[in-house]
Amino acid sequence: MLFFERARARGLAPSSRCDPSEAAPDVETITSRRNALIARFRAAARGREANVLLLDGPHLVESALGAGVRVTAALVAADRANRPDMARLVAALHAAGVHLVAATAPVMDAASPVRSASPIVALAERPPVDEDRLYGGAAPILIAASVQDPGNLGAIVRVAHAAGAAGVVAADGAADPFGWKALRGSMGSVFHLPVAVRARLEDAVRTARSRGWRIAAAVPRGGTPYLEADLRERTAIVIGSEGSGLPDRLVESADLRLTIPMAPGVESLNAAVAAAILLYEARRQRTARSSPERGAGATRIIPTREQRFPIS
């Protein structure tokens, strides 16, 4: 796996030639669901451990390690620890100085918040927000306002990462992007781009504007069709929840209103779907070949055949 290639280069994982049984260190085994460490996992799952993340599953643990996030403790299923895939991950965690503990199946069920317990869960420190990286580039920023479903917010973070966005800001009562459900939804993308939280949408917009970003509000109807909008400038795209959308005051003050054409009878799109469409169009425009407009010295975005015929 790419993760282990990177980790071995940093001395955090054993060579792929190692015998997995030799790579996995001996660890303490917990058999009681009332253990103090298990209580910490439960508290982290409920958001009661300040700045502590619950990483559920091998992929999230690998992503956190690979991104340099500090993992402090890991609980691995005792009957899985010596399997080749888990043994390498356990050895990498051990090399990184993580507190490692094995657990019986009932204890794993108590520590993992998912219905079918994962073979490994871990605790990690919440990474700081790199605001210079968030606002210092040219790729768009996605501001998610009042997106309360953590899985949906996690999917938005994953889409932003995939589309090359500068980062994501969760605002106005949005779910915590670092909660365990959102982390699973982002599939580890939250560790690879700046993700900030603002209590008020107005603060998120004000901060973006003060850093030189224009504001584009996504509206279901009445805005500029997204294929006709110029998204090559530094733009903070604001998407609201599917139910309530964006506040009128934000829409009225926005520099640009964007609409994704929809067939009659459709009220709105899923927030993550809308984010994907707009962010990928912004990416296409930034990387598309441009041709000079006659006489104006400007550039014209040339859409593909499919993009010239949006749904009406």
Contacts in CASP RR format, 6 or more apart in sequence:
PFRMAT RR
TARGET T0000
AUTHOR 0000-0000-0000
METHOD contacts of the structure
MODEL  1
MLFFERARARGLAPSSRCDPSEAAPDVETITSRRNALIARFRAAARGREA
NVLLLDGPHLVESALGAGVRVTAALVAADRANRPDMARLVAALHAAGVHL
VAATAPVMDAASPVRSASPIVALAERPPVDEDRLYGGAAPILIAASVQDP
GNLGAIVRVAHAAGAAGVVAADGAADPFGWKALRGSMGSVFHLPVAVRAR
LEDAVRTARSRGWRIAAAVPRGGTPYLEADLRERTAIVIGSEGSGLPDRL
VESADLRLTIPMAPGVESLNAAVAAAILLYEARRQRTARSSPERGAGATR
IIPTREQRFPIS
1 62 0 8 1.000
3 62 0 8 1.000
3 63 0 8 1.000
3 65 0 8 1.000
3 66 0 8 1.000
4 13 0 8 1.000
4 16 0 8 1.000
4 88 0 8 1.000
4 92 0 8 1.000
6 66 0 8 1.000
7 13 0 8 1.000
7 65 0 8 1.000
7 66 0 8 1.000
7 92 0 8 1.000
8 14 0 8 1.000
8 15 0 8 1.000
8 16 0 8 1.000
11 95 0 8 1.000
12 65 0 8 1.000
12 92 0 8 1.000
12 95 0 8 1.000
12 96 0 8 1.000
13 88 0 8 1.000
13 91 0 8 1.000
13 92 0 8 1.000
13 95 0 8 1.000
14 23 0 8 1.000
14 88 0 8 1.000
14 91 0 8 1.000
14 92 0 8 1.000
14 95 0 8 1.000
16 88 0 8 1.000
18 91 0 8 1.000
20 82 0 8 1.000
20 83 0 8 1.000
20 84 0 8 1.000
20 87 0 8 1.000
20 88 0 8 1.000
21 82 0 8 1.000
21 87 0 8 1.000
23 87 0 8 1.000
23 88 0 8 1.000
23 90 0 8 1.000
23 91 0 8 1.000
24 81 0 8 1.000
24 82 0 8 1.000
24 86 0 8 1.000
24 87 0 8 1.000
24 90 0 8 1.000
24 91 0 8 1.000
25 90 0 8 1.000
25 91 0 8 1.000
25 94 0 8 1.000
25 100 0 8 1.000
27 76 0 8 1.000
27 81 0 8 1.000
27 90 0 8 1.000
27 100 0 8 1.000
27 101 0 8 1.000
27 102 0 8 1.000
28 101 0 8 1.000
28 102 0 8 1.000
29 78 0 8 1.000
29 101 0 8 1.000
29 102 0 8 1.000
29 103 0 8 1.000
29 104 0 8 1.000
30 37 0 8 1.000
30 38 0 8 1.000
30 75 0 8 1.000
30 101 0 8 1.000
30 102 0 8 1.000
30 103 0 8 1.000
30 104 0 8 1.000
30 107 0 8 1.000
31 103 0 8 1.000
31 104 0 8 1.000
31 107 0 8 1.000
32 38 0 8 1.000
32 107 0 8 1.000
33 106 0 8 1.000
33 107 0 8 1.000
33 110 0 8 1.000
35 107 0 8 1.000
37 73 0 8 1.000
37 75 0 8 1.000
37 101 0 8 1.000
38 75 0 8 1.000
38 103 0 8 1.000
38 107 0 8 1.000
38 110 0 8 1.000
38 111 0 8 1.000
40 49 0 8 1.000
40 52 0 8 1.000
40 73 0 8 1.000
40 123 0 8 1.000
41 54 0 8 1.000
41 75 0 8 1.000
41 110 0 8 1.000
41 111 0 8 1.000
41 112 0 8 1.000
41 121 0 8 1.000
41 123 0 8 1.000
42 110 0 8 1.000
42 111 0 8 1.000
43 49 0 8 1.000
43 52 0 8 1.000
44 52 0 8 1.000
44 53 0 8 1.000
44 54 0 8 1.000
44 123 0 8 1.000
44 180 0 8 1.000
45 54 0 8 1.000
45 113 0 8 1.000
45 180 0 8 1.000
47 176 0 8 1.000
47 179 0 8 1.000
49 123 0 8 1.000
51 125 0 8 1.000
51 126 0 8 1.000
52 72 0 8 1.000
52 123 0 8 1.000
52 124 0 8 1.000
52 125 0 8 1.000
52 126 0 8 1.000
53 64 0 8 1.000
53 69 0 8 1.000
53 123 0 8 1.000
53 124 0 8 1.000
53 125 0 8 1.000
53 126 0 8 1.000
53 178 0 8 1.000
53 179 0 8 1.000
53 180 0 8 1.000
53 183 0 8 1.000
54 113 0 8 1.000
54 121 0 8 1.000
54 122 0 8 1.000
54 123 0 8 1.000
54 179 0 8 1.000
54 180 0 8 1.000
54 183 0 8 1.000
55 61 0 8 1.000
55 64 0 8 1.000
55 71 0 8 1.000
55 121 0 8 1.000
55 122 0 8 1.000
55 123 0 8 1.000
55 124 0 8 1.000
55 180 0 8 1.000
55 183 0 8 1.000
56 112 0 8 1.000
56 113 0 8 1.000
56 114 0 8 1.000
56 118 0 8 1.000
56 121 0 8 1.000
56 180 0 8 1.000
56 183 0 8 1.000
56 184 0 8 1.000
57 118 0 8 1.000
57 119 0 8 1.000
57 120 0 8 1.000
57 121 0 8 1.000
58 85 0 8 1.000
58 86 0 8 1.000
58 89 0 8 1.000
58 118 0 8 1.000
58 119 0 8 1.000
58 120 0 8 1.000
59 187 0 8 1.000
59 188 0 8 1.000
60 122 0 8 1.000
60 183 0 8 1.000
60 184 0 8 1.000
60 187 0 8 1.000
60 188 0 8 1.000
61 71 0 8 1.000
61 74 0 8 1.000
61 89 0 8 1.000
61 93 0 8 1.000
61 120 0 8 1.000
61 122 0 8 1.000
62 89 0 8 1.000
63 187 0 8 1.000
63 188 0 8 1.000
63 191 0 8 1.000
63 192 0 8 1.000
64 71 0 8 1.000
64 122 0 8 1.000
64 124 0 8 1.000
64 188 0 8 1.000
64 191 0 8 1.000
65 71 0 8 1.000
65 92 0 8 1.000
65 93 0 8 1.000
65 96 0 8 1.000
66 191 0 8 1.000
67 127 0 8 1.000
67 188 0 8 1.000
67 191 0 8 1.000
67 192 0 8 1.000
68 191 0 8 1.000
69 124 0 8 1.000
69 125 0 8 1.000
69 127 0 8 1.000
69 191 0 8 1.000
70 124 0 8 1.000
70 125 0 8 1.000
71 93 0 8 1.000
71 96 0 8 1.000
71 98 0 8 1.000
71 122 0 8 1.000
71 123 0 8 1.000
71 124 0 8 1.000
72 98 0 8 1.000
72 99 0 8 1.000
72 122 0 8 1.000
72 123 0 8 1.000
72 124 0 8 1.000
72 125 0 8 1.000
73 98 0 8 1.000
73 99 0 8 1.000
73 100 0 8 1.000
73 101 0 8 1.000
73 122 0 8 1.000
73 123 0 8 1.000
74 90 0 8 1.000
74 93 0 8 1.000
74 98 0 8 1.000
74 99 0 8 1.000
74 100 0 8 1.000
74 101 0 8 1.000
74 120 0 8 1.000
74 121 0 8 1.000
74 122 0 8 1.000
74 123 0 8 1.000
75 101 0 8 1.000
75 102 0 8 1.000
75 103 0 8 1.000
75 107 0 8 1.000
75 108 0 8 1.000
75 111 0 8 1.000
75 120 0 8 1.000
75 121 0 8 1.000
75 122 0 8 1.000
76 86 0 8 1.000
76 90 0 8 1.000
76 100 0 8 1.000
76 101 0 8 1.000
76 102 0 8 1.000
76 103 0 8 1.000
76 119 0 8 1.000
76 120 0 8 1.000
77 86 0 8 1.000
77 102 0 8 1.000
77 103 0 8 1.000
77 105 0 8 1.000
77 108 0 8 1.000
77 117 0 8 1.000
77 119 0 8 1.000
77 120 0 8 1.000
78 102 0 8 1.000
78 103 0 8 1.000
78 104 0 8 1.000
79 105 0 8 1.000
80 86 0 8 1.000
80 119 0 8 1.000
80 120 0 8 1.000
81 87 0 8 1.000
81 90 0 8 1.000
81 102 0 8 1.000
86 119 0 8 1.000
86 120 0 8 1.000
89 120 0 8 1.000
90 100 0 8 1.000
90 120 0 8 1.000
93 100 0 8 1.000
93 122 0 8 1.000
94 100 0 8 1.000
98 122 0 8 1.000
103 111 0 8 1.000
105 117 0 8 1.000
108 117 0 8 1.000
108 118 0 8 1.000
108 119 0 8 1.000
108 121 0 8 1.000
109 117 0 8 1.000
111 117 0 8 1.000
111 121 0 8 1.000
112 118 0 8 1.000
112 121 0 8 1.000
113 180 0 8 1.000
114 184 0 8 1.000
126 178 0 8 1.000
127 191 0 8 1.000
129 194 0 8 1.000
129 195 0 8 1.000
129 196 0 8 1.000
130 194 0 8 1.000
131 194 0 8 1.000
131 196 0 8 1.000
133 166 0 8 1.000
133 194 0 8 1.000
134 141 0 8 1.000
134 166 0 8 1.000
134 167 0 8 1.000
134 169 0 8 1.000
134 194 0 8 1.000
134 196 0 8 1.000
135 141 0 8 1.000
135 166 0 8 1.000
135 207 0 8 1.000
135 208 0 8 1.000
135 211 0 8 1.000
135 212 0 8 1.000
135 213 0 8 1.000
136 166 0 8 1.000
136 211 0 8 1.000
137 166 0 8 1.000
137 234 0 8 1.000
138 166 0 8 1.000
138 234 0 8 1.000
138 286 0 8 1.000
139 164 0 8 1.000
139 165 0 8 1.000
139 166 0 8 1.000
139 167 0 8 1.000
139 282 0 8 1.000
139 283 0 8 1.000
139 286 0 8 1.000
140 165 0 8 1.000
140 166 0 8 1.000
140 231 0 8 1.000
140 234 0 8 1.000
140 235 0 8 1.000
140 236 0 8 1.000
140 237 0 8 1.000
140 278 0 8 1.000
140 279 0 8 1.000
140 282 0 8 1.000
141 165 0 8 1.000
141 166 0 8 1.000
141 167 0 8 1.000
141 168 0 8 1.000
141 169 0 8 1.000
141 208 0 8 1.000
141 213 0 8 1.000
141 235 0 8 1.000
141 236 0 8 1.000
141 237 0 8 1.000
142 156 0 8 1.000
142 160 0 8 1.000
142 165 0 8 1.000
142 167 0 8 1.000
142 168 0 8 1.000
142 169 0 8 1.000
142 236 0 8 1.000
142 237 0 8 1.000
142 239 0 8 1.000
142 275 0 8 1.000
142 279 0 8 1.000
143 168 0 8 1.000
143 169 0 8 1.000
143 171 0 8 1.000
143 201 0 8 1.000
143 204 0 8 1.000
143 205 0 8 1.000
143 208 0 8 1.000
143 236 0 8 1.000
143 237 0 8 1.000
143 238 0 8 1.000
143 239 0 8 1.000
144 153 0 8 1.000
144 156 0 8 1.000
144 168 0 8 1.000
144 169 0 8 1.000
144 170 0 8 1.000
144 171 0 8 1.000
144 174 0 8 1.000
144 239 0 8 1.000
144 240 0 8 1.000
144 271 0 8 1.000
144 275 0 8 1.000
145 171 0 8 1.000
145 172 0 8 1.000
145 174 0 8 1.000
145 201 0 8 1.000
145 204 0 8 1.000
145 238 0 8 1.000
145 239 0 8 1.000
145 240 0 8 1.000
145 241 0 8 1.000
145 245 0 8 1.000
145 246 0 8 1.000
145 247 0 8 1.000
145 250 0 8 1.000
146 171 0 8 1.000
146 172 0 8 1.000
146 173 0 8 1.000
146 174 0 8 1.000
146 201 0 8 1.000
146 240 0 8 1.000
146 241 0 8 1.000
146 244 0 8 1.000
146 245 0 8 1.000
147 153 0 8 1.000
147 156 0 8 1.000
147 170 0 8 1.000
147 174 0 8 1.000
147 175 0 8 1.000
147 239 0 8 1.000
147 240 0 8 1.000
147 241 0 8 1.000
147 271 0 8 1.000
148 173 0 8 1.000
148 174 0 8 1.000
148 175 0 8 1.000
148 241 0 8 1.000
149 175 0 8 1.000
150 175 0 8 1.000
150 176 0 8 1.000
150 179 0 8 1.000
150 181 0 8 1.000
150 182 0 8 1.000
150 185 0 8 1.000
151 175 0 8 1.000
151 181 0 8 1.000
151 182 0 8 1.000
151 184 0 8 1.000
151 185 0 8 1.000
152 175 0 8 1.000
152 270 0 8 1.000
152 271 0 8 1.000
152 272 0 8 1.000
153 170 0 8 1.000
153 174 0 8 1.000
153 175 0 8 1.000
153 177 0 8 1.000
153 182 0 8 1.000
154 177 0 8 1.000
154 182 0 8 1.000
154 183 0 8 1.000
154 184 0 8 1.000
154 185 0 8 1.000
154 186 0 8 1.000
154 189 0 8 1.000
154 190 0 8 1.000
154 272 0 8 1.000
155 185 0 8 1.000
155 186 0 8 1.000
155 272 0 8 1.000
156 168 0 8 1.000
156 239 0 8 1.000
156 271 0 8 1.000
156 272 0 8 1.000
156 275 0 8 1.000
157 168 0 8 1.000
157 177 0 8 1.000
157 182 0 8 1.000
157 185 0 8 1.000
157 186 0 8 1.000
157 189 0 8 1.000
157 190 0 8 1.000
157 193 0 8 1.000
157 195 0 8 1.000
158 185 0 8 1.000
158 186 0 8 1.000
158 187 0 8 1.000
158 188 0 8 1.000
158 189 0 8 1.000
159 272 0 8 1.000
159 275 0 8 1.000
159 276 0 8 1.000
159 279 0 8 1.000
160 167 0 8 1.000
160 168 0 8 1.000
160 189 0 8 1.000
160 193 0 8 1.000
160 275 0 8 1.000
160 279 0 8 1.000
161 186 0 8 1.000
161 189 0 8 1.000
161 192 0 8 1.000
161 193 0 8 1.000
162 189 0 8 1.000
163 276 0 8 1.000
163 279 0 8 1.000
163 280 0 8 1.000
163 282 0 8 1.000
163 283 0 8 1.000
164 193 0 8 1.000
164 279 0 8 1.000
164 283 0 8 1.000
165 193 0 8 1.000
165 279 0 8 1.000
166 193 0 8 1.000
166 194 0 8 1.000
167 193 0 8 1.000
167 194 0 8 1.000
167 195 0 8 1.000
167 196 0 8 1.000
168 177 0 8 1.000
168 193 0 8 1.000
168 194 0 8 1.000
168 195 0 8 1.000
168 196 0 8 1.000
169 195 0 8 1.000
169 196 0 8 1.000
169 197 0 8 1.000
169 198 0 8 1.000
169 204 0 8 1.000
169 208 0 8 1.000
169 236 0 8 1.000
170 176 0 8 1.000
170 177 0 8 1.000
170 195 0 8 1.000
170 196 0 8 1.000
170 197 0 8 1.000
170 198 0 8 1.000
171 197 0 8 1.000
171 198 0 8 1.000
171 199 0 8 1.000
171 200 0 8 1.000
171 201 0 8 1.000
171 203 0 8 1.000
171 204 0 8 1.000
172 198 0 8 1.000
172 199 0 8 1.000
172 200 0 8 1.000
172 201 0 8 1.000
172 204 0 8 1.000
173 199 0 8 1.000
174 197 0 8 1.000
175 181 0 8 1.000
175 182 0 8 1.000
176 182 0 8 1.000
176 197 0 8 1.000
177 183 0 8 1.000
177 186 0 8 1.000
177 190 0 8 1.000
177 195 0 8 1.000
177 197 0 8 1.000
178 190 0 8 1.000
178 195 0 8 1.000
182 190 0 8 1.000
183 190 0 8 1.000
196 204 0 8 1.000
198 204 0 8 1.000
198 207 0 8 1.000
201 238 0 8 1.000
201 247 0 8 1.000
201 250 0 8 1.000
202 250 0 8 1.000
205 215 0 8 1.000
205 236 0 8 1.000
205 238 0 8 1.000
205 250 0 8 1.000
205 253 0 8 1.000
208 215 0 8 1.000
208 236 0 8 1.000
209 215 0 8 1.000
212 234 0 8 1.000
213 234 0 8 1.000
213 235 0 8 1.000
213 236 0 8 1.000
214 233 0 8 1.000
214 234 0 8 1.000
214 235 0 8 1.000
214 236 0 8 1.000
214 255 0 8 1.000
214 256 0 8 1.000
215 235 0 8 1.000
215 236 0 8 1.000
215 238 0 8 1.000
215 250 0 8 1.000
215 253 0 8 1.000
215 254 0 8 1.000
215 255 0 8 1.000
215 256 0 8 1.000
216 229 0 8 1.000
216 231 0 8 1.000
216 235 0 8 1.000
216 236 0 8 1.000
216 237 0 8 1.000
216 238 0 8 1.000
216 254 0 8 1.000
216 255 0 8 1.000
216 256 0 8 1.000
216 257 0 8 1.000
216 258 0 8 1.000
217 238 0 8 1.000
217 246 0 8 1.000
217 250 0 8 1.000
217 251 0 8 1.000
217 254 0 8 1.000
217 256 0 8 1.000
217 257 0 8 1.000
217 258 0 8 1.000
218 237 0 8 1.000
218 238 0 8 1.000
218 239 0 8 1.000
218 240 0 8 1.000
218 246 0 8 1.000
218 257 0 8 1.000
218 258 0 8 1.000
218 259 0 8 1.000
218 260 0 8 1.000
218 274 0 8 1.000
218 278 0 8 1.000
219 246 0 8 1.000
219 251 0 8 1.000
219 257 0 8 1.000
219 258 0 8 1.000
219 259 0 8 1.000
220 245 0 8 1.000
220 259 0 8 1.000
220 262 0 8 1.000
220 267 0 8 1.000
220 268 0 8 1.000
220 269 0 8 1.000
221 259 0 8 1.000
222 257 0 8 1.000
222 259 0 8 1.000
223 257 0 8 1.000
223 258 0 8 1.000
223 259 0 8 1.000
224 256 0 8 1.000
224 257 0 8 1.000
224 258 0 8 1.000
224 259 0 8 1.000
225 259 0 8 1.000
225 260 0 8 1.000
225 261 0 8 1.000
225 310 0 8 1.000
226 258 0 8 1.000
226 259 0 8 1.000
226 260 0 8 1.000
226 277 0 8 1.000
226 278 0 8 1.000
226 281 0 8 1.000
227 281 0 8 1.000
227 303 0 8 1.000
227 307 0 8 1.000
227 308 0 8 1.000
227 310 0 8 1.000
229 256 0 8 1.000
229 258 0 8 1.000
230 285 0 8 1.000
230 301 0 8 1.000
231 278 0 8 1.000
231 281 0 8 1.000
231 282 0 8 1.000
231 285 0 8 1.000
231 286 0 8 1.000
232 282 0 8 1.000
232 285 0 8 1.000
232 286 0 8 1.000
232 301 0 8 1.000
235 256 0 8 1.000
235 282 0 8 1.000
237 258 0 8 1.000
237 275 0 8 1.000
237 278 0 8 1.000
237 279 0 8 1.000
237 282 0 8 1.000
238 246 0 8 1.000
238 250 0 8 1.000
238 254 0 8 1.000
239 246 0 8 1.000
239 271 0 8 1.000
239 274 0 8 1.000
239 275 0 8 1.000
239 278 0 8 1.000
240 246 0 8 1.000
240 271 0 8 1.000
241 271 0 8 1.000
242 268 0 8 1.000
242 269 0 8 1.000
242 270 0 8 1.000
242 271 0 8 1.000
243 268 0 8 1.000
245 268 0 8 1.000
251 257 0 8 1.000
258 278 0 8 1.000
260 269 0 8 1.000
260 274 0 8 1.000
260 277 0 8 1.000
260 278 0 8 1.000
261 310 0 8 1.000
261 311 0 8 1.000
261 312 0 8 1.000
262 268 0 8 1.000
262 269 0 8 1.000
262 311 0 8 1.000
263 311 0 8 1.000
268 274 0 8 1.000
269 277 0 8 1.000
285 301 0 8 1.000
288 301 0 8 1.000
288 302 0 8 1.000
289 302 0 8 1.000
290 299 0 8 1.000
290 300 0 8 1.000
290 301 0 8 1.000
290 302 0 8 1.000
291 299 0 8 1.000
291 300 0 8 1.000
291 302 0 8 1.000
292 298 0 8 1.000
292 299 0 8 1.000
292 300 0 8 1.000
293 299 0 8 1.000
293 300 0 8 1.000
END
